Amino acid sequence: MKKIILNTGAPMPLVGLGTWKAAPAEAGVTVNSALLEAGYRHIDCAAIYRNEKEIGETFEKIFSAGKIKRQEVFITSKLWNTEHAKKDVLAACKLTLASLKLDYLDLYLIHWGLAAVPDDTLPIKNARGELLDENGCLRTMPVPIRETWEAMEALVKAGLVRAIGVANFTAPMIVDLLSYAKISPAVNQIELHPYNQQTALVEFCQSKGIVVTAYSPLGTSGNLKDRPKEPILINDPKIAAIAKAYGKSLAQILIRWAVQRNTVVIPKSLSPEHLKANIGVFDFELSPKDMTDIATLDRGHRFVNPFKMVENPLFRLSHTQAKTLTIFVK
């Protein structure tokens, strides 16, 4: 497995297993198959996925049996929005470590740059008990990113995490973070695929030594009955034609495209066959013409917008603004 080097000096496998939308009953089984059968050495988790306990049970069995050493697997988790206050960050991290049955995380991310109200006195809630406003948006609270980041830095100093980073951050948010960070973010994990390429943001992060991880690299998944007009990336005819030319699956082309952009990619699959196929993208290379053709598919379409967070003005940023910001931060 090829790796990319983080600004901490640690190697991070270019392809990992995403565990979002993996039900608790299937998450542990999938991680077991990924590690022992498919050869994965990078697992991406998050507290909000509600499956860390089951994944942790799998980690414990594998590591305690000596089948794979803990230090051979790069494990990421994320701090959820309701835990942004300084007083909550340490406890949230320790809970994740306990659930995953680990002594440390290789990478811990701020999941979104919005702090959410953990109060239970307001009437409108979603299925997870998080408070929503009258428009169905996550109800936010004014916790500065600086406060959260300083608490994240303390986790590194305490030896609980090896690297810290962010997810779903825009260029202006990163500019602000870099102005006071004592430990620079190692990663920005964002939605990336040919329909939402975010080229300016990717280039901006890379220019600052921040590795970009692509989530939802295959587009949407699951039941689309409630979203009949949603484009289906995995059925795109241009991607299909390229896949046919290389004798590869459409998913392999999408993952290879991400790797060739020098981004880490974390596709999710429950199928043992697909798990192996998704990691098998290092025996071919897309031509410059194919990369250019795929670039024409960009339409700025997001498949992921939980609680309408992307509609928050904080996340609205044009490509031009991102490029402009690059020249101001060195």
N, C-alpha and C positions, 0 to 999 in steps of 0.2 A: 504494500500500500504506500503510495506516494504521500508525502507530508509537506506542509508549509510551516515555516518557522515564525512563531509569534514574537512580538517585541520583548517578551520575557526571555527569549532564547529557547523556549520549549517547542517541540515539534507537535503539530496538530494534523491528524490524518485528513486528507482532502475530501474523502467521502465518509459520511457517518450515517447512522440510523436515526431518523426522526421518530419521536414517540407521541407526537400530538395526535389526538383522536384515536389512540389505541386504548380500547376498553381495558379496565384493570385485569380482567380474566385472560386477555390475550397479550397484554404487554410483556409480562414475564416470559411467556412462551416464545414470543417473537425475539426478544433480546437474547434468549438462550440460543435460538437457532442462528441469529445473526453472528454471535460471538463464536460458537462452537462449530457451526457447519459452514457458514458463508465467509468467515474470516474477518468480520468487522472488528475494528479496534477503536471505534469512536461512537459513543452513544449520547444523544441529545435529549435531555429531560427538562421538566419544569414542574414546579409545585402545582400550578393551576391545571395541569393535565390530569391530576387526580389518579395517577397510576404509579407514583414513585415507590410506594410500599411493595407492590408486586415486583417491580423491577429490582428493588433492593434485595428481595428474597432470592432472585436469580443471581444477582451479583455475589451474594454471600455463598451460595452453593458452589458457584464456579471458582471463586477465589479461594475459599476454604479447602476445596478439593485439590487445589494446585493445578487445575486444568489450564488456567491462564493466570498470570500474575497481575495484581492490581495495577502496577505501574505500566503495564503494557496497554491499558485501555484508557483512552481520553474521555473523561466524563464531564458533561456540562449540565448545569441546572440554572434556574432563573428565579429571581425575586419578583413576586407578584405586586401589583399596584397598591394593594391594601397594606403593604408592609414597608412603605417608603420612609416612614418616620425613623429617625436615628435609633430610637428606643426599641424598634421592632426588627431591624435588619439582622442583628445577631441571632435572635431567637428563630427567625425564619430560616436562616442558613442552618442552624443546628437541627431544626426539625427536618429539613431536607436531608441532611447528612444521616440523621437517625433513620429516616424512611428508606434511604438508599443503602443503609448499613455500610457507610464509608467513614473514613477518618478525615478525608479531604476531598475537595473537588478540583479538577484541573482547570475549570473555568466556571465563573458565576456571573450571570448577566442581569442587569436591570431589564426586566421584560418589556416594559413600555415606559416612556418618559412622562407618564401622568400618574400622580398619586390619587388613589381612589379612597372614598370615605369608608372606613370600616365600622361605621356607626350602625346600630340595628334599630334606631328609633324612627327612621323614615319609612313610609309605607310601601314604596314600590321596590320590589326586588326581582332579580332574575333567578333561574333555577339553582345557581350556586350561592344565593344569599347575598350577592353584591348589589349595592344600591344603584338604582337607575333614576334618571330624571324623567320629566314628563314626556320627553321625546325618545325614551328608550336608550339614552346614552349613559355611560358609566358616570356616576356623580363624583366629581373630582374634588380634591382639597389642596390647599396651597402649601405643599411641602417642596422646598427648593431641591433641585437635582443635586446641588452642592451638598446639602445635608445628607442625602442618601449616599452620594459618592464617597464622602468622608467615612461613612460607616462601612462601605464596601472596602475601602482601603484598610480599615482596621481588621477586616477579616483576613486579608493577606498577611498583615503583620502578626496575626494570631496563629497563622499556619493552617487555617481552615480551608483556604482556597489558594491555588497557585497563581491564578490570573483572574482579572476582572474585566468586564466589558459591558456592552449595552446591546439592546435590540430595538429595532424600529426607531432609531434616532435619525433625525435629519441633519444636514450639514450645520445649520445654525446652532442646533443643540450641542453638536460636537465641538463647535468653535467655543461655545460658552464653557463646556466641560474642560477643554484643554487649557483654558485661561487660569484655572485654579487647581487642576488635578496634580497631585504629587505622584500618583501612579497613573500613567496614561492607559486608556482603554485598549485592550489587546484585540478586541473583536467588536464588530457591529453586525448583528444578525438581522437581516431584512428580507422581505418578500422579493424574490428574484426569479424570473423566468422570461422567455422570449416575449411574452405579452406585457411584461412590466420590468424592463431592463435596468432602469435607474442608473444609467451609465455615468452621469455626472456625479452622483453620490458615491458610486463604487470607486471612481477615479479619485474623488476627494479623500475618501477614507484611506485608500492605498497610498496616496501621497503623504499621509500623516503616519504611516506605519501601522495602520489599523487593518487587520484582516477582515474581509467581508465573508459572512456565511449566508448562503442562500437557503431560505426555507420555502416550502411549497414549490419546489423546482419543476414539478410536473403539472402545475396548475391546480385546479380544484379537484376534489374527490368526494365520494359519497353521493347521496341522493340529491338530484338536481330538479326534482319535481316542483319545488318551491322557487326555483330560479330558472325558468324555461329559456330565458334569453341569455344565460351565462355562456360565454364562449368556452369550448372544450379544447384546451391546448393539446392534449394528448391525441386528438383527432385532426390536428392541423395538416392540410394536404402538403404544404411545403416541408414540414418536418417529416411527414410520411415518405415523401420522395427521397429525401436525404437518407433516411433510415434504410430504405430499399437499396439505395446505391451502395451503402456500406455493409449491407447484410446484418444490420443491427436493429434492435427494437427502438420504437419511438422514445421510450424512457431513457434508453442508453444514449441516444443523440442529445436529449435535453440535459442529461447529467454531464456528458462530455463537453457540451457547450459551456456549462457553468465552470467546469474545471479549467477549460482553456482561457477563461477570463481571469484566471488566477483567484477564483473564489472557492471557498469550501462549500460543500453541498450536502444536505441532509434529507434525502428522500425517505419516505415512509412506505413500508410494505408489510403485509402480514403473510405473504406467500413465500415459502422457502425458495421457490424457483426464481421469483422476482428479486428476492434479497441478493441472491448470487449474481443475477444479471446486472443489478444496479451498481454493484461494486466492480463489475468487470468492464471498466471503461478506459483502461490504461494500455490496451493493445492496439489502439488506433488513434488517429488524430484527424479532426475536421480540417478541410482545406480552407485557405483564406477566403475563397469564393463562398463556401458554405457558411462560414462565420458572417460574412457580409450579407448573404441572403437572409440568414436568421435575424440579423440586426434590423431588417426592414419590417419585421413582424411586431415591433414595439408599438403598443397602443396605450401604454400607461394604465393598463387594467389590473386592478387589485382583486384577488379572490378572497383575501382575508381582511375583514374589517370588524373585529369583535366590538360589540357595544358602540358601534359607530365612532370608534376612536380616531380613525383616519380622517373623519370629517371635522375634527377639532382643528381650529386655525393653527395650532402649534405644528401640525403635520403638513400644512399646505406650503409647498416649496417648489418653485420652478427649476428646471435644469439650468437655466441661465443664472439664477441666484447661487446655485451650488458651485458653478464654475467660477463665478465672481469671488465667492468666499475663499476659494483655494488660494488666491494671490495674497490674501491678507494674513493667513496663518501659516507660519513656517515651523 
